[in-house]
Amino acid sequence: MQRPYSNPALNTIYHQLFCDEWALYKTDPATPAEFPWSVLLSDTEDQDALTSLANDSSNPSRVRLLAARRLAAAGKPISGNELLGVIIEVGMDTGLDTLAAFKDGSARYINHAEKIIIWDSGTRESNAIIEDLIQVSKSVVAQIGPWTDARLPAPGPGTLRLNFLVTDGLYFGEGPFNVLQQDAMGGPVIQAALALLQYLTSVNENRDAEN
């Protein structure tokens, strides 16, 4: 497993975001033991139950993605290509910035200084920002295809990568930040991601001040 962060716990969280290594959840003591995780992490694959989890829009986005990925690995991919998450990675000289947002309104931010924001209790404002990010990302997904090889290592300094977690696979594009920011497809995604990052960091700073 690649280790873009010096903190092992952050590396686990980082890789879990992509929902393509179910074993990382299985070995994580923080993972619940009850349903739906009991189905997702079972040593035997209940394909009917996994299909139900993947297709049920009331489930958390990462639950749906994990179910879809397990089915695909078993040679039983679900139909359709629903976008359920967006992960933006920015390689810097001082480390890696990772911002992840999911259709269910949850988000994670790990910055290059290895500080993390965990966002699971959405607000009206954060939900609207994440919905905007999902919507502009759909335009990109519609114009590119899924990556069929193993997920690449985290981008190095100077490179920005836009990852789109779709039920039929991982889609992504990458390049220099200033180039993608001006790109017709990538620019709106970056702008929406920056709005989310600004909101999360602002709320987190206010919470720290209150404490």
C-alpha positions in Angstrom: 0.0 0.0 0.0 1.4 3.4 -1.0 1.9 5.8 1.9 1.5 9.4 0.9 1.4 10.5 4.6 3.8 9.8 7.4 0.9 9.0 9.8 -0.3 5.4 9.2 -3.8 6.1 10.3 -4.1 8.9 7.6 -2.8 6.5 5.0 -5.6 4.1 5.9 -8.2 6.8 5.7 -6.8 8.1 2.4 -7.0 4.7 0.7 -10.4 3.9 2.2 -11.8 7.0 0.5 -11.4 5.3 -2.9 -13.6 2.3 -1.8 -11.5 -0.1 -3.9 -9.8 -2.1 -1.1 -12.5 -3.6 1.0 -9.9 -5.4 3.2 -8.8 -2.0 4.6 -12.3 -1.7 6.1 -12.3 -5.3 7.3 -9.1 -4.8 9.3 -10.1 -1.4 10.6 -11.3 -1.7 14.2 -13.4 1.4 13.6 -15.6 -0.4 11.0 -19.0 -1.4 12.4 -19.7 -5.1 12.7 -23.5 -4.8 12.0 -25.4 -4.6 8.7 -24.5 -3.4 6.0 -20.9 -3.9 6.9 -21.5 -7.5 7.8 -22.5 -8.1 4.2 -19.8 -5.9 2.6 -17.0 -7.5 4.5 -18.1 -11.1 4.6 -15.5 -13.6 3.4 -18.2 -15.0 1.1 -19.9 -12.8 -1.4 -23.7 -12.6 -1.3 -24.1 -11.2 -4.7 -27.8 -10.5 -4.4 -27.3 -8.6 -1.1 -24.4 -6.7 -2.5 -26.4 -5.7 -5.6 -29.2 -4.5 -3.3 -26.7 -2.4 -1.3 -25.1 -0.9 -4.4 -28.5 0.1 -5.9 -30.2 1.4 -2.8 -29.8 5.3 -2.9 -30.6 5.5 0.8 -27.3 3.8 1.7 -24.2 5.9 2.4 -22.2 6.5 -0.8 -19.2 4.6 0.3 -21.3 1.5 1.2 -22.7 1.6 -2.3 -19.3 2.0 -3.9 -17.8 -0.8 -1.9 -20.6 -3.1 -2.8 -20.2 -2.2 -6.5 -16.5 -2.7 -6.4 -16.8 -6.2 -4.8 -19.3 -7.2 -7.4 -17.1 -6.0 -10.2 -14.2 -7.9 -8.8 -16.3 -11.0 -8.8 -17.2 -10.5 -12.4 -20.8 -9.3 -11.7 -20.7 -5.5 -12.2 -24.0 -3.6 -11.6 -25.6 -1.8 -14.5 -25.3 1.9 -14.9 -22.7 4.5 -14.0 -23.8 6.6 -11.2 -21.3 9.2 -9.8 -21.2 8.8 -6.0 -17.9 10.6 -5.0 -15.2 13.0 -6.1 -11.7 13.1 -4.8 -9.3 15.9 -5.6 -5.6 15.3 -4.9 -3.0 18.1 -5.1 0.6 17.1 -4.9 2.8 19.7 -3.1 6.4 20.0 -2.2 5.3 19.7 1.4 3.0 16.8 1.0 -0.4 15.8 -0.4 -3.7 17.6 -0.1 -6.7 15.3 -0.4 -10.4 16.5 -0.5 -13.1 13.9 -0.9 -16.8 14.6 -1.2 -19.6 12.0 -1.5 -23.1 12.2 -2.9 -24.6 11.5 0.5 -23.2 14.9 1.8 -20.2 13.5 3.7 -16.6 14.8 3.1 -13.0 14.3 4.2 -10.1 16.7 4.0 -6.5 15.7 4.7 -4.0 18.5 4.2 -0.3 18.4 3.4 0.4 19.1 7.1 -1.5 15.9 7.9 -4.4 17.5 9.6 -7.8 16.0 8.9 -11.4 17.3 8.8 -14.1 14.6 9.0 -17.5 15.8 7.8 -20.5 13.5 8.3 -23.2 15.9 9.6 -24.2 17.8 6.6 -25.8 21.3 6.7 -28.0 22.9 4.1 -25.0 24.9 2.9 -22.5 22.0 2.8 -25.1 19.8 1.1 -25.7 22.4 -1.6 -21.9 22.9 -2.2 -21.4 19.1 -2.5 -24.3 18.7 -4.8 -22.9 21.4 -7.0 -19.5 19.6 -7.1 -21.3 16.3 -8.0 -23.3 18.0 -10.8 -20.3 19.7 -12.5 -18.3 16.4 -12.1 -21.0 14.5 -14.0 -20.2 16.6 -17.1 -16.7 15.3 -17.0 -17.6 11.7 -16.4 -19.9 11.9 -19.4 -17.0 12.8 -21.6 -14.3 10.3 -20.4 -14.1 6.6 -19.7 -13.3 4.5 -16.7 -9.7 3.6 -15.8 -9.2 -0.1 -16.3 -5.8 -0.6 -14.6 -4.8 -0.4 -11.0 -5.2 2.9 -9.2 -2.1 5.1 -9.7 0.0 6.3 -6.8 -0.8 9.7 -5.4 0.3 12.6 -7.6 3.6 14.2 -7.1 4.4 17.9 -6.5 2.8 20.2 -9.1 0.2 17.7 -10.2 -3.5 17.9 -9.5 -5.7 14.8 -10.0 -9.5 14.8 -10.3 -10.9 11.3 -9.3 -14.5 10.4 -10.0 -15.9 7.4 -8.1 -18.6 6.0 -10.3 -20.4 2.7 -9.8 -18.8 1.2 -12.9 -15.3 2.2 -12.0 -12.8 5.0 -11.3 -12.6 7.9 -13.7 -9.8 10.5 -13.5 -7.9 13.3 -15.1 -4.7 15.0 -14.0 -2.3 17.8 -14.9 -0.7 21.0 -13.6 -3.1 22.9 -11.3 -3.1 26.1 -13.4 -3.8 24.2 -16.6 -6.7 22.2 -15.2 -8.1 25.3 -13.5 -8.4 26.9 -17.0 -9.7 23.7 -18.6 -13.4 23.7 -19.8 -14.1 20.4 -18.0 -11.7 20.6 -15.0 -12.1 24.2 -14.2 -15.7 24.0 -12.8 -14.8 21.0 -10.7 -11.9 22.8 -9.2 -14.0 25.9 -8.5 -16.7 23.8 -6.8 -14.0 21.9 -4.8 -12.4 25.1 -3.6 -15.9 26.3 -2.4 -16.2 23.1 -0.4 -12.7 23.4 1.0 -13.3 27.0 2.1 -16.5 26.1 3.8 -15.1 23.1 5.7 -12.0 24.9 6.9 -14.0 27.9 7.9 -16.5 25.8 10.0 -13.6 23.8 11.5 -11.7 27.0 12.5 -14.9 28.4 14.1 -15.3 25.1 16.1 -11.7 25.3 17.2 -12.2 28.9 18.4 -15.3 27.9 20.4 -13.4 25.1 22.1 
